[in-house]
């Protein structure tokens, strides 16, 4: 079965690693292992996809999916949640700006798909069981459409 998901995941990883201002941020597709996690992390996560035929009698299909982009910031527990969340939003804004810029480049989305945009955002927080570190996250829902 044809899909653009695998190619796009790889291209997103390459693109995010090249963003100015994210050189100190770990970027991985899926859960990073066995590398020790950095304090600022971007995980290009799971994709949820649906398909439909492009038209009556057409062999082409429209592929529509969302990819979770998880931005995680981990610091000592003495740092406030808002401090960590602010950093997570700075990183997520750089990612969103990169996606928007990709729309106007010579090779729009490297020809992989017809559209990519942020469909929504959510935030999260946690503290390690020993109480020494806290984490704040921003999860971007990246919406993608492609004809396959």
Secondary structure, 3 states (H helix, E strand, C coil): CCCCHHHHHHHHHHHHHCCCCCCCCEEEECCCCCCCCCCEEEEEEEEEEEEEECCCCCCCEEEEEEEEEEEEEEEECCCCHHHHHHHHHHHHHHHHHHHHHHCCCCCHHHHCCCEEEEEEEEEEEEECCCCCEEEEEEEEEEEEEEEC
